[in-house]
């Protein structure tokens, strides 16, 4: 993504993703991954002003979904995912599936 301020969060997310792949059953790796995904997505969605909405909301939605795949009960990720999907439902084309 073309927002340099996101680079540290992207790196933390990539590290957490690698740790989760290396240790998929480790509770700490799962928690770190979900937290990294949420923080990255939330910053993309609410803080980044260098990304177009079409980019930021799709990217955030994907990250929230990935976090929920690891922890389906994560309320903050679920809330944000639902909010983005609700907005997409009002638009032509509907909710992105990827």
Secondary structure, DSSP 8 states (H G I E B T S, - for coil): ---GGGHHHHHHHHHHHHHHHH-TT-HHHHHHHHHHHHHHHHHHHHT--SS-HHHHHHHHHHHHHHHHHH-TT-HHHHHHHHHHHHHHHTSTT-S---
